[in-house]
Amino acid sequence: MEKEVYVVFEVVRLTGKKEKGSTIEVGERFVGLLSEKNNTVLFTDVNGQEWKLKVGQDWEQSKEKQCIIIERF
């Protein structure tokens, strides 16, 4: 069983369509649940929309990178 790790993350790229009422934006920071196994952050927006964002390093220029981790807690 994977340990739950909450993180503050910054969105660097969004793929997929934002639904009505979504607050997620590129450049903004949010709290989500890190899946270290899949290297993704799971985030539920205020409108209930589920996001699964691929984690990358700040220096990385990957087309797959959707967020960077700012802090773990």
FIFI-96029 format. One line per 5 residues: their letters; for each residue x, y, z of N, C-alpha, C. Coordinates in Angstrom, 2 decimals. Layout:
a	X Y Z X Y Z X Y Z  ...
//
This chain:
mekev	0.84 -1.18 0.00 0.00 0.00 0.00 0.88 1.24 0.00  0.58 2.16 -0.88 1.36 3.38 -1.02 1.03 4.38 0.10  2.06 4.96 0.68 1.89 5.96 1.74 1.31 7.25 1.15  0.33 7.86 1.84 -0.25 9.11 1.37 0.69 10.26 1.70  1.06 11.02 0.68 1.92 12.17 0.85 1.22 13.36 0.19
yvvfe	0.89 14.36 1.01 0.29 15.57 0.47 1.39 16.55 0.12  1.16 17.29 -0.97 2.16 18.23 -1.47 1.50 19.54 -1.88  2.31 20.59 -1.86 1.95 21.84 -2.52 2.60 21.74 -3.89  1.83 21.94 -4.95 2.37 21.85 -6.29 2.00 23.08 -7.10  2.82 23.38 -8.10 2.54 24.49 -9.01 2.25 23.92 -10.38
vvrlt	1.17 24.36 -10.97 0.76 23.90 -12.30 1.62 24.61 -13.35  2.24 23.82 -14.24 3.04 24.41 -15.32 2.43 24.18 -16.70  1.51 23.22 -16.79 0.84 22.95 -18.07 -0.41 22.14 -17.79  -1.48 22.48 -18.49 -2.72 21.72 -18.36 -3.05 21.03 -19.67  -3.45 19.78 -19.58 -3.99 19.08 -20.73 -5.38 18.62 -20.33
gkkek	-6.27 18.61 -21.23 -7.65 18.26 -20.90 -8.48 19.52 -20.75  -9.75 19.33 -20.79 -10.70 20.44 -20.77 -11.11 20.78 -19.34  -11.06 22.07 -19.03 -11.55 22.53 -17.73 -13.07 22.59 -17.77  -13.70 22.04 -16.74 -15.15 22.08 -16.64 -15.59 23.39 -15.99  -16.85 23.71 -16.12 -17.41 24.94 -15.54 -17.13 24.96 -14.03
gstie	-16.64 26.09 -13.54 -16.37 26.25 -12.12 -14.98 25.82 -11.69  -14.16 25.34 -12.62 -12.81 24.90 -12.30 -11.93 26.09 -11.94  -11.09 25.93 -10.92 -10.22 27.02 -10.48 -8.76 26.79 -10.84  -8.42 25.62 -11.35 -7.02 25.30 -11.65 -6.52 26.19 -12.80  -5.32 26.73 -12.61 -4.71 27.62 -13.61 -3.20 27.39 -13.64
vgerf	-2.60 27.58 -14.80 -1.15 27.51 -14.92 -0.55 28.64 -14.09  0.49 28.30 -13.33 1.17 29.28 -12.50 0.64 29.35 -11.07  -0.49 28.73 -10.81 -1.09 28.75 -9.48 -0.62 27.53 -8.68  -0.69 27.65 -7.36 -0.29 26.57 -6.46 -1.51 26.00 -5.74  -1.49 24.68 -5.56 -2.59 23.96 -4.93 -2.03 22.86 -4.05
vglls	-2.88 22.23 -3.24 -2.51 21.08 -2.43 -3.14 19.85 -3.06  -2.33 18.81 -3.23 -2.82 17.56 -3.81 -2.14 16.36 -3.17  -2.53 15.20 -3.62 -2.00 13.94 -3.11 -1.01 13.36 -4.12  0.23 13.16 -3.66 1.28 12.65 -4.53 1.24 11.13 -4.61  1.26 10.61 -5.83 1.44 9.18 -6.05 2.87 9.00 -6.53
eknnt	3.76 8.60 -5.61 5.17 8.44 -5.98 5.36 7.30 -6.96  4.52 6.29 -6.87 4.60 5.14 -7.77 4.39 5.56 -9.23  3.42 6.45 -9.45 3.09 6.89 -10.81 3.68 8.25 -11.16  4.34 8.88 -10.19 4.91 10.22 -10.37 3.85 11.22 -10.84  2.71 11.19 -10.14 1.61 12.10 -10.47 1.05 12.72 -9.19
vlftd	0.38 13.85 -9.36 -0.35 14.49 -8.26 -1.83 14.40 -8.59  -2.61 13.95 -7.62 -4.06 13.88 -7.77 -4.66 15.09 -7.06  -5.54 15.79 -7.76 -6.13 17.02 -7.24 -7.61 17.06 -7.60  -8.44 17.36 -6.61 -9.87 17.55 -6.84 -10.18 19.03 -6.76  -10.65 19.59 -7.86 -10.98 21.01 -7.94 -12.26 21.30 -7.15
vngqe	-12.53 22.57 -6.89 -13.70 22.94 -6.09 -15.02 22.52 -6.74  -15.01 22.36 -8.05 -16.22 21.93 -8.77 -16.34 20.40 -8.85  -15.41 19.69 -8.21 -15.44 18.23 -8.22 -14.66 17.58 -9.34  -14.11 18.37 -10.26 -13.33 17.81 -11.36 -12.03 17.23 -10.84  -11.75 16.00 -11.26 -10.52 15.30 -10.85 -9.40 15.59 -11.86
wklkv	-8.23 15.91 -11.33 -7.05 16.14 -12.16 -5.95 15.17 -11.74  -5.23 14.66 -12.72 -4.07 13.80 -12.49 -2.93 14.44 -13.29  -1.99 15.05 -12.57 -0.94 15.84 -13.19 0.42 15.15 -13.07  1.12 15.06 -14.18 2.45 14.43 -14.22 3.47 15.37 -13.59  4.26 14.85 -12.65 5.26 15.63 -11.94 6.56 15.68 -12.74
gqdwe	7.18 16.85 -12.77 8.48 17.01 -13.39 9.37 17.85 -12.50  10.62 17.96 -12.85 11.57 18.80 -12.11 11.50 20.22 -12.66  11.80 21.20 -11.81 11.75 22.60 -12.20 12.63 22.88 -13.43  13.80 22.27 -13.49 14.76 22.50 -14.56 14.43 21.72 -15.83  13.54 20.78 -15.72 13.23 19.86 -16.81 12.38 20.54 -17.90
qskek	12.70 20.26 -19.14 11.95 20.81 -20.27 11.14 19.71 -20.96  10.43 18.93 -20.18 9.66 17.79 -20.70 8.28 18.23 -21.17  7.83 17.68 -22.27 6.48 17.96 -22.77 5.42 17.27 -21.92  5.83 16.28 -21.12 4.89 15.55 -20.27 4.69 16.23 -18.92  5.63 17.08 -18.51 5.56 17.71 -17.19 4.35 18.64 -17.11
qciii	3.53 18.44 -16.06 2.35 19.28 -15.86 2.41 20.07 -14.56  3.26 19.62 -13.61 3.39 20.35 -12.35 4.75 20.08 -11.73  5.12 20.94 -10.80 6.33 20.74 -10.01 5.94 20.76 -8.53  6.68 20.01 -7.74 6.42 19.93 -6.31 7.14 21.09 -5.62  6.40 21.85 -4.82 6.96 22.97 -4.06 7.32 22.52 -2.65
erf	6.42 21.75 -2.02 6.63 21.33 -0.64 5.89 20.02 -0.37  6.48 19.17 0.43 5.84 17.92 0.88 5.49 18.05 2.36  4.37 17.47 2.76 4.03 17.44 4.18 3.16 16.27 4.52
//
